[in-house]
Each structure stands twice: as structure tokens, then as C-alpha cells.
């Protein structure tokens, strides 16, 4: 049943009775969904216990209205599969130099996705996210370098996917319920949380009343911006904190902080740690005040690609020779923690037990 088509057909009815019919039918659809889900391209049933199949790929309403999604948006993904569906077949059908995976990434996030100034004139992209992109390309196209990287700012991650400019976005992108209505996400590949970054000489102590009167910078379209705005409305953040106009790209906040145009930056702790490594005059203040997960973002209709990426992530995590842990040790252990336990998301088995 296509809820959007049903609504369009009922648009002319009017009245309370029509709304009641819509609600009853929608409720029936939700209740029957676990019993009627079809099989995936590999013949594996997409329903059954464990994973909330279908909710992310066909979210017609605001997913944040669903308490289960709001509570654990990182669990709303599809089961892993190694099969080639229509999306993957189209990627593989690209010819010659165009036979590449097109991926939206960052080029300014130190140790995540950045151009190494010491890598020659090519300005090679490197970092934790970039390693993951190479693994995905290798698994899908058989060549880790079969990638066309497209640098996109924070506020263009979702439009780039919706407009078909990229196949996926691997760019420290937090899975949250609002975004689940706009793009599809893989299972999480990294765990982090929002944190405050400020000059070492600052009187700011963390995400508390010491932010009163302080100018706080966030990126447009970021989880940080939404969280601060919502927290201030709800009284969880002092009303005296000044949330300045968001910037297009997250790194712009660090520049503004260095120029003295803002007093603090709020962003993911994983990113903030890398920025502190770039600039020894700033540091993270206080503990993370949220728990969030990064996921690979894809188009809502790309179910087969989501499943394939989930399979790749499961294998990548288990690969002790050149997988998740190797990449963490290389890029992030120096800025976060030598022990990666705090940054590892739940395993697929843990998702099946707790979803």
C-alpha cells in the first residue's frame, strides 16, 4: 500500500470521516507490515524480528513522531545482503572512466576526510571516512580506487543524495530521526556525541551555564544546530547563550573561533578532537552531552545499496588485518583514545538482540 497515493485519492473527501478512514487504514498498514514484507534481492526475507525494515526507505510521515525511531534512529536500517539490486547494477553498468562509485565526502575534516598537503600536487584525500569509501568501492566494483570523490559542505549532504548527484555520502553524518525521512542510512559505523570546543583560556567549562553570554557556532543542517535550538527552547540550555547564524561548513566554525568572532563551537566530539589536534590553542570542554552514530547515507530508494553497504560494514568490522580497527589506529587513536571501545557502534548481532 502506498500511503502517499492513498492520501492523494482521499484529498477531495473532506471532513472528519475521511480523516478517520485514513487513520484506520494507516494503522492497519503499520500493524500488518511485519507480516507482509517481501523478500530482498537475495531471497532473504526483509521482515521478521530484529531490524526495522522498510521504515527508513518509505518514511512518508515525520519519523520523529514514532517513539521507537525517535529513541533509537540508528537501528532503522535494512538487513545485510551481498546481492546486486537495480541501484548497484546501474553503478556497475557505468562505462570506462565513469565506472566509479560517486561519493560525497569532506575535504577539510582533519583525519576524517581531508587533503594531505604532503601528498604531492594531487592533494590526495585521506582519513577514516576515506578508508571506508575505498573499502566500499573495492567490494562493489572490485577496485578500491574506483571512486569519484565529490567534496560537499555540511548543508549539501542531503540535497546531493536527493538530487542524484552522488551515490552515497560518507561524511561524519549522524543518523537521526528527522533525516530518516529524507535519506536512507546504513547501520552505524562510528559512535560519538556532541561536545563543546573553546579556547583553552576560555571560562567555558562545558555544555552548561558557563555558555551564558557566549556566542556559539554550529553548521547549517548539523545535528549540533538542531540540538542547541531545541535545548534552548526546552530550557536545557541557558537562554543567555547566543546561537549565532549557522555556517555552511563545519570547519568554518573553527575559523570563526580562531578569528574571535565566536566564543565556542558545538559539534561532534570526534570532529572536535581532530580540530583541537589542528589548533593547540583550543580544547574540548566538558563531556559529550549526546550519544550519536555516524552512518553512510544513501537515497531513500536505494534499498539494495543500503543492504550491500551493511554487509560491507559487518565484514569491515571483522577484518583484523585491514579493517575498521586498523583505520581507527591509523587516523583517530592519537586524537580520540587509543582504546577504540567508546567509538565502536553495536555489532549487527547486538542490533538483532536489542532492536
Steps between C-alpha positions, in 0.01 A plus 500: 500500500634843406392738776585808292278379211220417743511850643490654155190300413324608818596865467159598368290325761528762774354473844579312814373168363762495227777569748376212714511261205856608420610446859339153518655390172840639596486319834408175328791545262742547788367197689516274195840617378706240690282223348503621141854611427642357180828325444816684412697453183692214657185317596535583868184616668513867587254456785528303821649584838789727561532773241243770421484430128323735263447784746795705377451444128134593486459758773199696377443675832731667749696204644554697819134444587576130545631457857707194407676683217549810711651291780744306278522640145830317446313168500274584206685328218476199270651155547837434332512338156763429237253505212499746211175693467405766247704776664820299506445368147476858374825590675673198349362585155695825486753489220870585483621782721144550626485152653550634849315533825400863546539598863441826687775561754668772701840634399560716806447271800842410633548122529147432369495632146769753410757579234846411620729795418798264501355265242623693195313716254210256479390590852393144575194464720573305815340412831271258682199569278713478187630155601140383529414637155791311346381177664145549369630567148720190514210279605254635243723574201805289576732801514557710814592798283187485283362806679401844385524716812277805517575746778172629642433739789302394805177661381513325160523139615128426474429702181791325325337164567147606420606656170705197398833685491665228708438131569571541868635739760778390736558817696472466879123510456292433810201271469194672644126460465445822304750395234344155472210661317740647244775243443573137579777403739723202540561344837727721716872490443605739778376616840548856626314786674464877492766696686618856558823629348644827633832681553706361785488843666117507491281502812275243331498170689268294281139480388368691800426847633856613425371543142286794616583805293727296272471495121468140380568388145344197327470386140180535303313171476709348778379300799672754724293788366175310547596383848596846625187660359274234650681501835473876532126489430459222756710676764781242492740765373522841665292763321799734525709287264523662157459253214639693205391455139621156388779470245486282184795280597597374843866602467386861453417498870861432594611787278250733665620383841860574403399846378322577826162533329348229722581371848428130456421231246261212553550196279559127521771419751680289240529800269577740783791280612649517152461878493671525838785299352526757220495799734676460836338818636156335526372196688185300571310631801300257711363161403283411198137586572339276238558153355502482123600268220647566156351314207553481125213696344331397174190578296172385653434270203840330505404203720743261330790742549412542868499124545832459320666774706370335818662173392824683424493672839451167678799351316707816543456487874609134517807556281790509744764545230372807316160590640327739739750463782801547272350822365417622852855434618643687203281809502317546828680337792729801540214752522230298673619206708735210441218277620235503228229339714312827556485568126387158379129472419303188596568191293230369263434219748438755775256682273305181443476443875400854595302644204 
